[in-house]
Amino acid sequence: VQLQASGGGLVQPGGSLRLSCAASGSISRINIMGWYRQAPGKQRDVVATITSGGRTNYIDSVKGRFTISRDNAKNTVYLQMNSLKPEDTAVYYCNARQVRVGAIDDYWGQGTLVTVSS
């Protein structure tokens, strides 16, 4: 599975960005896709996930501001980010996860930088 993330950039507080993650390869095996982020000096943490059935999950700090969605025809997952705050500044990574009996396989995109600053 290969993941290509795009859409990061510099935005003012209160602004919006949409991240995209295009997947290719053996994507039929993927159960969950998601977005993670890593701020300077911090660990990488999950932001939002979406299952193959469309069930979504968000961390509390982005609920009501971020929306994760997927376009199965384009094999692409999106993260719409609204009302951005400086604390959203991070490198955002796309993740694809295959859950097998007794094992989990994670695939990562290259990361895209989101900077929220005036």
VMD Tcl script that builds the backbone (N, CA, C; Angstrom):
set m [mol new atoms 354]
animate dup $m
set s [atomselect $m all]
$s set {name element resname resid chain x y z} {
  {N N VAL 1 A 0.853 -1.187 0.000}
  {CA C VAL 1 A 0.000 0.000 0.000}
  {C C VAL 1 A 0.885 1.232 0.000}
  {N N GLN 2 A 0.603 2.154 -0.903}
  {CA C GLN 2 A 1.325 3.427 -0.960}
  {C C GLN 2 A 0.343 4.558 -0.720}
  {N N LEU 3 A 0.785 5.532 0.053}
  {CA C LEU 3 A -0.056 6.662 0.408}
  {C C LEU 3 A 0.640 7.958 0.015}
  {N N GLN 4 A -0.099 8.847 -0.622}
  {CA C GLN 4 A 0.436 10.139 -1.037}
  {C C GLN 4 A -0.432 11.229 -0.432}
  {N N ALA 5 A 0.134 11.954 0.520}
  {CA C ALA 5 A -0.606 13.016 1.202}
  {C C ALA 5 A -0.285 14.369 0.583}
  {N N SER 6 A -1.261 15.252 0.622}
  {CA C SER 6 A -1.069 16.606 0.107}
  {C C SER 6 A -2.068 17.542 0.763}
  {N N GLY 7 A -1.844 18.852 0.578}
  {CA C GLY 7 A -2.817 19.831 1.027}
  {C C GLY 7 A -2.393 20.696 2.188}
  {N N GLY 8 A -1.237 20.443 2.758}
  {CA C GLY 8 A -0.798 21.266 3.870}
  {C C GLY 8 A -0.394 22.655 3.422}
  {N N GLY 9 A -0.115 23.507 4.408}
  {CA C GLY 9 A 0.302 24.857 4.082}
  {C C GLY 9 A 0.202 25.767 5.280}
  {N N LEU 10 A 0.348 27.053 5.022}
  {CA C LEU 10 A 0.263 28.081 6.050}
  {C C LEU 10 A -1.123 28.718 6.001}
  {N N VAL 11 A -1.763 28.797 7.146}
  {CA C VAL 11 A -3.095 29.382 7.209}
  {C C VAL 11 A -3.216 30.199 8.489}
  {N N GLN 12 A -4.014 31.244 8.450}
  {CA C GLN 12 A -4.238 32.062 9.638}
  {C C GLN 12 A -5.209 31.376 10.590}
  {N N PRO 13 A -5.132 31.706 11.867}
  {CA C PRO 13 A -6.113 31.155 12.821}
  {C C PRO 13 A -7.536 31.443 12.354}
  {N N GLY 14 A -8.386 30.431 12.482}
  {CA C GLY 14 A -9.750 30.548 12.009}
  {C C GLY 14 A -9.940 30.109 10.573}
  {N N GLY 15 A -8.852 29.876 9.865}
  {CA C GLY 15 A -8.923 29.482 8.470}
  {C C GLY 15 A -9.179 27.993 8.295}
  {N N SER 16 A -9.160 27.575 7.021}
  {CA C SER 16 A -9.460 26.184 6.674}
  {C C SER 16 A -8.417 25.616 5.723}
  {N N LEU 17 A -8.256 24.314 5.801}
  {CA C LEU 17 A -7.428 23.565 4.861}
  {C C LEU 17 A -8.074 22.206 4.648}
  {N N ARG 18 A -7.817 21.606 3.482}
  {CA C ARG 18 A -8.258 20.246 3.238}
  {C C ARG 18 A -7.061 19.409 2.852}
  {N N LEU 19 A -6.830 18.370 3.620}
  {CA C LEU 19 A -5.766 17.420 3.320}
  {C C LEU 19 A -6.344 16.256 2.514}
  {N N SER 20 A -5.531 15.748 1.604}
  {CA C SER 20 A -5.935 14.602 0.795}
  {C C SER 20 A -4.900 13.504 0.928}
  {N N CYS 21 A -5.354 12.273 0.859}
  {CA C CYS 21 A -4.464 11.122 0.921}
  {C C CYS 21 A -4.925 10.120 -0.130}
  {N N ALA 22 A -4.114 9.983 -1.174}
  {CA C ALA 22 A -4.434 9.051 -2.249}
  {C C ALA 22 A -3.739 7.722 -1.983}
  {N N ALA 23 A -4.509 6.653 -2.004}
  {CA C ALA 23 A -3.980 5.323 -1.719}
  {C C ALA 23 A -3.893 4.501 -2.998}
  {N N SER 24 A -2.864 3.676 -3.072}
  {CA C SER 24 A -2.698 2.773 -4.208}
  {C C SER 24 A -2.091 1.464 -3.711}
  {N N GLY 25 A -2.160 0.455 -4.560}
  {CA C GLY 25 A -1.641 -0.852 -4.163}
  {C C GLY 25 A -2.762 -1.753 -3.683}
  {N N SER 26 A -2.451 -2.594 -2.723}
  {CA C SER 26 A -3.401 -3.595 -2.234}
  {C C SER 26 A -4.345 -2.988 -1.205}
  {N N ILE 27 A -5.125 -2.018 -1.631}
  {CA C ILE 27 A -5.952 -1.268 -0.698}
  {C C ILE 27 A -7.196 -2.025 -0.262}
  {N N SER 28 A -7.525 -3.089 -0.959}
  {CA C SER 28 A -8.715 -3.854 -0.567}
  {C C SER 28 A -8.541 -4.493 0.801}
  {N N ARG 29 A -7.292 -4.621 1.259}
  {CA C ARG 29 A -7.021 -5.239 2.552}
  {C C ARG 29 A -7.142 -4.242 3.703}
  {N N ILE 30 A -7.279 -2.967 3.378}
  {CA C ILE 30 A -7.252 -1.927 4.404}
  {C C ILE 30 A -8.593 -1.844 5.131}
  {N N ASN 31 A -8.545 -1.858 6.465}
  {CA C ASN 31 A -9.760 -1.775 7.279}
  {C C ASN 31 A -10.066 -0.355 7.739}
  {N N ILE 32 A -9.012 0.366 8.096}
  {CA C ILE 32 A -9.179 1.694 8.679}
  {C C ILE 32 A -8.169 2.649 8.043}
  {N N MET 33 A -8.624 3.853 7.743}
  {CA C MET 33 A -7.707 4.908 7.325}
  {C C MET 33 A -7.859 6.080 8.273}
  {N N GLY 34 A -6.763 6.819 8.417}
  {CA C GLY 34 A -6.838 7.926 9.357}
  {C C GLY 34 A -5.762 8.954 9.148}
  {N N TRP 35 A -5.884 9.999 9.920}
  {CA C TRP 35 A -4.896 11.073 9.943}
  {C C TRP 35 A -4.315 11.171 11.344}
  {N N TYR 36 A -3.008 11.285 11.384}
  {CA C TYR 36 A -2.266 11.490 12.616}
  {C C TYR 36 A -1.511 12.803 12.475}
  {N N ARG 37 A -1.054 13.332 13.596}
  {CA C ARG 37 A -0.226 14.529 13.530}
  {C C ARG 37 A 0.861 14.476 14.590}
  {N N GLN 38 A 1.934 15.167 14.265}
  {CA C GLN 38 A 3.078 15.226 15.169}
  {C C GLN 38 A 3.564 16.665 15.236}
  {N N ALA 39 A 3.394 17.266 16.395}
  {CA C ALA 39 A 3.880 18.623 16.626}
  {C C ALA 39 A 5.343 18.559 17.041}
  {N N PRO 40 A 6.073 19.659 16.883}
  {CA C PRO 40 A 7.494 19.661 17.258}
  {C C PRO 40 A 7.684 19.230 18.711}
  {N N GLY 41 A 8.569 18.264 18.911}
  {CA C GLY 41 A 8.890 17.811 20.252}
  {C C GLY 41 A 7.870 16.899 20.885}
  {N N LYS 42 A 6.853 16.503 20.121}
  {CA C LYS 42 A 5.811 15.652 20.668}
  {C C LYS 42 A 5.705 14.358 19.871}
  {N N GLN 43 A 4.984 13.404 20.418}
  {CA C GLN 43 A 4.803 12.144 19.722}
  {C C GLN 43 A 3.691 12.276 18.680}
  {N N ARG 44 A 3.668 11.317 17.795}
  {CA C ARG 44 A 2.628 11.282 16.775}
  {C C ARG 44 A 1.340 10.721 17.393}
  {N N ASP 45 A 0.255 11.458 17.210}
  {CA C ASP 45 A -1.026 11.066 17.781}
  {C C ASP 45 A -2.110 11.027 16.715}
  {N N VAL 46 A -3.094 10.191 16.943}
  {CA C VAL 46 A -4.220 10.094 16.020}
  {C C VAL 46 A -5.069 11.363 16.099}
  {N N VAL 47 A -5.608 11.754 14.971}
  {CA C VAL 47 A -6.519 12.900 14.897}
  {C C VAL 47 A -7.932 12.427 14.556}
  {N N ALA 48 A -8.033 11.617 13.514}
  {CA C ALA 48 A -9.339 11.129 13.063}
  {C C ALA 48 A -9.154 9.849 12.268}
  {N N THR 49 A -10.149 8.975 12.345}
  {CA C THR 49 A -10.107 7.728 11.593}
  {C C THR 49 A -11.449 7.464 10.931}
  {N N ILE 50 A -11.408 6.658 9.884}
  {CA C ILE 50 A -12.629 6.242 9.199}
  {C C ILE 50 A -12.477 4.793 8.778}
  {N N THR 51 A -13.491 3.998 9.075}
  {CA C THR 51 A -13.426 2.581 8.748}
  {C C THR 51 A -13.876 2.349 7.302}
  {N N SER 52 A -13.688 1.135 6.842}
  {CA C SER 52 A -14.129 0.793 5.491}
  {C C SER 52 A -15.647 0.911 5.378}
  {N N GLY 53 A -16.339 0.818 6.503}
  {CA C GLY 53 A -17.789 0.981 6.502}
  {C C GLY 53 A -18.253 2.407 6.686}
  {N N GLY 54 A -17.294 3.321 6.840}
  {CA C GLY 54 A -17.645 4.734 6.947}
  {C C GLY 54 A -17.790 5.273 8.356}
  {N N ARG 55 A -17.508 4.459 9.354}
  {CA C ARG 55 A -17.608 4.930 10.735}
  {C C ARG 55 A -16.419 5.838 11.029}
  {N N THR 56 A -16.698 6.990 11.630}
  {CA C THR 56 A -15.645 7.951 11.907}
  {C C THR 56 A -15.416 8.111 13.402}
  {N N ASN 57 A -14.213 8.575 13.726}
  {CA C ASN 57 A -13.864 8.827 15.117}
  {C C ASN 57 A -12.882 9.987 15.149}
  {N N TYR 58 A -13.016 10.842 16.164}
  {CA C TYR 58 A -12.185 12.040 16.268}
  {C C TYR 58 A -11.676 12.203 17.696}
  {N N ILE 59 A -10.533 12.835 17.809}
  {CA C ILE 59 A -10.112 13.238 19.139}
  {C C ILE 59 A -10.957 14.443 19.551}
  {N N ASP 60 A -11.088 14.630 20.864}
  {CA C ASP 60 A -11.988 15.657 21.370}
  {C C ASP 60 A -11.625 17.053 20.875}
  {N N SER 61 A -10.354 17.351 20.757}
  {CA C SER 61 A -9.924 18.708 20.439}
  {C C SER 61 A -10.277 19.140 19.015}
  {N N VAL 62 A -10.648 18.198 18.158}
  {CA C VAL 62 A -10.984 18.578 16.772}
  {C C VAL 62 A -12.448 18.320 16.445}
  {N N LYS 63 A -13.190 17.750 17.369}
  {CA C LYS 63 A -14.609 17.487 17.109}
  {C C LYS 63 A -15.346 18.787 16.805}
  {N N GLY 64 A -16.154 18.747 15.770}
  {CA C GLY 64 A -16.886 19.932 15.360}
  {C C GLY 64 A -16.107 20.862 14.453}
  {N N ARG 65 A -14.799 20.620 14.317}
  {CA C ARG 65 A -13.963 21.463 13.442}
  {C C ARG 65 A -13.407 20.683 12.262}
  {N N PHE 66 A -13.069 19.427 12.486}
  {CA C PHE 66 A -12.464 18.597 11.439}
  {C C PHE 66 A -13.462 17.541 10.978}
  {N N THR 67 A -13.385 17.210 9.699}
  {CA C THR 67 A -14.223 16.151 9.155}
  {C C THR 67 A -13.374 15.236 8.286}
  {N N ILE 68 A -13.411 13.951 8.591}
  {CA C ILE 68 A -12.721 12.968 7.768}
  {C C ILE 68 A -13.739 12.307 6.855}
  {N N SER 69 A -13.342 12.096 5.610}
  {CA C SER 69 A -14.247 11.462 4.650}
  {C C SER 69 A -13.422 10.660 3.655}
  {N N ARG 70 A -14.119 9.841 2.883}
  {CA C ARG 70 A -13.405 9.041 1.897}
  {C C ARG 70 A -14.194 8.966 0.599}
  {N N ASP 71 A -13.475 8.923 -0.504}
  {CA C ASP 71 A -14.054 8.744 -1.822}
  {C C ASP 71 A -13.530 7.415 -2.333}
  {N N ASN 72 A -14.350 6.383 -2.247}
  {CA C ASN 72 A -13.892 5.048 -2.614}
  {C C ASN 72 A -13.556 4.944 -4.095}
  {N N ALA 73 A -14.244 5.697 -4.913}
  {CA C ALA 73 A -13.979 5.642 -6.356}
  {C C ALA 73 A -12.586 6.172 -6.681}
  {N N LYS 74 A -12.127 7.118 -5.870}
  {CA C LYS 74 A -10.807 7.720 -6.096}
  {C C LYS 74 A -9.752 7.163 -5.147}
  {N N ASN 75 A -10.158 6.234 -4.273}
  {CA C ASN 75 A -9.228 5.682 -3.273}
  {C C ASN 75 A -8.530 6.795 -2.502}
  {N N THR 76 A -9.305 7.764 -2.087}
  {CA C THR 76 A -8.748 8.946 -1.436}
  {C C THR 76 A -9.500 9.238 -0.151}
  {N N VAL 77 A -8.748 9.615 0.869}
  {CA C VAL 77 A -9.315 10.041 2.141}
  {C C VAL 77 A -8.983 11.508 2.339}
  {N N TYR 78 A -9.926 12.241 2.868}
  {CA C TYR 78 A -9.762 13.679 3.067}
  {C C TYR 78 A -9.874 14.029 4.552}
  {N N LEU 79 A -9.240 15.130 4.908}
  {CA C LEU 79 A -9.444 15.719 6.222}
  {C C LEU 79 A -9.724 17.201 6.009}
  {N N GLN 80 A -10.973 17.561 6.181}
  {CA C GLN 80 A -11.368 18.969 6.098}
  {C C GLN 80 A -11.170 19.588 7.464}
  {N N MET 81 A -10.356 20.619 7.527}
  {CA C MET 81 A -10.026 21.263 8.795}
  {C C MET 81 A -10.513 22.702 8.762}
  {N N ASN 82 A -11.453 23.007 9.638}
  {CA C ASN 82 A -12.007 24.349 9.745}
  {C C ASN 82 A -11.684 24.950 11.107}
  {N N SER 83 A -11.842 26.237 11.212}
  {CA C SER 83 A -11.590 26.936 12.484}
  {C C SER 83 A -10.249 26.530 13.073}
  {N N LEU 84 A -9.242 26.564 12.257}
  {CA C LEU 84 A -7.924 26.107 12.696}
  {C C LEU 84 A -7.354 26.998 13.781}
  {N N LYS 85 A -6.626 26.363 14.682}
  {CA C LYS 85 A -6.003 27.039 15.809}
  {C C LYS 85 A -4.497 26.846 15.746}
  {N N PRO 86 A -3.739 27.726 16.368}
  {CA C PRO 86 A -2.276 27.544 16.375}
  {C C PRO 86 A -1.845 26.180 16.908}
  {N N GLU 87 A -2.594 25.642 17.845}
  {CA C GLU 87 A -2.228 24.339 18.393}
  {C C GLU 87 A -2.473 23.181 17.437}
  {N N ASP 88 A -3.079 23.457 16.294}
  {CA C ASP 88 A -3.225 22.436 15.247}
  {C C ASP 88 A -1.964 22.330 14.392}
  {N N THR 89 A -1.032 23.224 14.608}
  {CA C THR 89 A 0.210 23.194 13.842}
  {C C THR 89 A 0.962 21.893 14.085}
  {N N ALA 90 A 1.266 21.199 12.999}
  {CA C ALA 90 A 1.933 19.897 13.096}
  {C C ALA 90 A 2.198 19.368 11.697}
  {N N VAL 91 A 2.979 18.313 11.642}
  {CA C VAL 91 A 3.068 17.528 10.419}
  {C C VAL 91 A 1.957 16.475 10.479}
  {N N TYR 92 A 1.140 16.436 9.452}
  {CA C TYR 92 A 0.012 15.515 9.405}
  {C C TYR 92 A 0.371 14.322 8.521}
  {N N TYR 93 A 0.098 13.148 9.043}
  {CA C TYR 93 A 0.421 11.905 8.342}
  {C C TYR 93 A -0.855 11.116 8.049}
  {N N CYS 94 A -0.929 10.613 6.855}
  {CA C CYS 94 A -2.005 9.704 6.479}
  {C C CYS 94 A -1.610 8.280 6.866}
  {N N ASN 95 A -2.564 7.538 7.360}
  {CA C ASN 95 A -2.311 6.162 7.793}
  {C C ASN 95 A -3.357 5.228 7.203}
  {N N ALA 96 A -2.898 4.046 6.815}
  {CA C ALA 96 A -3.797 2.974 6.398}
  {C C ALA 96 A -3.467 1.750 7.241}
  {N N ARG 97 A -4.476 1.137 7.798}
  {CA C ARG 97 A -4.260 0.024 8.723}
  {C C ARG 97 A -5.010 -1.223 8.262}
  {N N GLN 98 A -4.289 -2.326 8.245}
  {CA C GLN 98 A -4.889 -3.623 7.979}
  {C C GLN 98 A -4.865 -4.410 9.286}
  {N N VAL 99 A -6.026 -4.823 9.738}
  {CA C VAL 99 A -6.139 -5.606 10.962}
  {C C VAL 99 A -6.310 -7.069 10.578}
  {N N ARG 100 A -5.340 -7.875 10.965}
  {CA C ARG 100 A -5.397 -9.312 10.698}
  {C C ARG 100 A -5.463 -10.053 12.023}
  {N N VAL 101 A -5.732 -11.308 11.983}
  {CA C VAL 101 A -5.752 -12.117 13.210}
  {C C VAL 101 A -4.350 -12.144 13.780}
  {N N GLY 102 A -4.190 -11.546 14.948}
  {CA C GLY 102 A -2.912 -11.562 15.621}
  {C C GLY 102 A -1.904 -10.539 15.145}
  {N N ALA 103 A -2.307 -9.641 14.238}
  {CA C ALA 103 A -1.334 -8.675 13.735}
  {C C ALA 103 A -2.034 -7.434 13.193}
  {N N ILE 104 A -1.309 -6.332 13.222}
  {CA C ILE 104 A -1.770 -5.074 12.631}
  {C C ILE 104 A -0.666 -4.550 11.734}
  {N N ASP 105 A -1.013 -4.223 10.498}
  {CA C ASP 105 A -0.056 -3.649 9.555}
  {C C ASP 105 A -0.412 -2.195 9.321}
  {N N ASP 106 A 0.528 -1.304 9.578}
  {CA C ASP 106 A 0.336 0.126 9.369}
  {C C ASP 106 A 1.168 0.608 8.189}
  {N N TYR 107 A 0.540 1.422 7.364}
  {CA C TYR 107 A 1.211 2.060 6.236}
  {C C TYR 107 A 1.082 3.571 6.414}
  {N N TRP 108 A 2.150 4.297 6.056}
  {CA C TRP 108 A 2.191 5.739 6.294}
  {C C TRP 108 A 2.509 6.509 5.025}
  {N N GLY 109 A 1.869 7.670 4.912}
  {CA C GLY 109 A 2.238 8.610 3.883}
  {C C GLY 109 A 3.433 9.427 4.335}
  {N N GLN 110 A 3.870 10.355 3.503}
  {CA C GLN 110 A 5.113 11.078 3.752}
  {C C GLN 110 A 4.952 12.260 4.710}
  {N N GLY 111 A 3.746 12.643 5.040}
  {CA C GLY 111 A 3.553 13.781 5.936}
  {C C GLY 111 A 3.422 15.080 5.174}
  {N N THR 112 A 2.530 15.916 5.676}
  {CA C THR 112 A 2.352 17.241 5.086}
  {C C THR 112 A 2.240 18.246 6.223}
  {N N LEU 113 A 2.956 19.348 6.111}
  {CA C LEU 113 A 3.051 20.322 7.193}
  {C C LEU 113 A 1.879 21.302 7.160}
  {N N VAL 114 A 1.240 21.437 8.310}
  {CA C VAL 114 A 0.189 22.427 8.503}
  {C C VAL 114 A 0.675 23.424 9.548}
  {N N THR 115 A 0.709 24.694 9.157}
  {CA C THR 115 A 1.143 25.748 10.061}
  {C C THR 115 A 0.005 26.751 10.210}
  {N N VAL 116 A -0.434 26.937 11.450}
  {CA C VAL 116 A -1.505 27.892 11.732}
  {C C VAL 116 A -0.891 29.062 12.493}
  {N N SER 117 A -0.816 30.184 11.825}
  {CA C SER 117 A -0.134 31.334 12.412}
  {C C SER 117 A -0.586 32.613 11.737}
  {N N SER 118 A -0.612 33.681 12.514}
  {CA C SER 118 A -0.943 34.988 11.940}
  {C C SER 118 A 0.320 35.732 11.559}
}
mol reanalyze $m
mol bondsrecalc $m
mol representation Tube
mol addrep $m
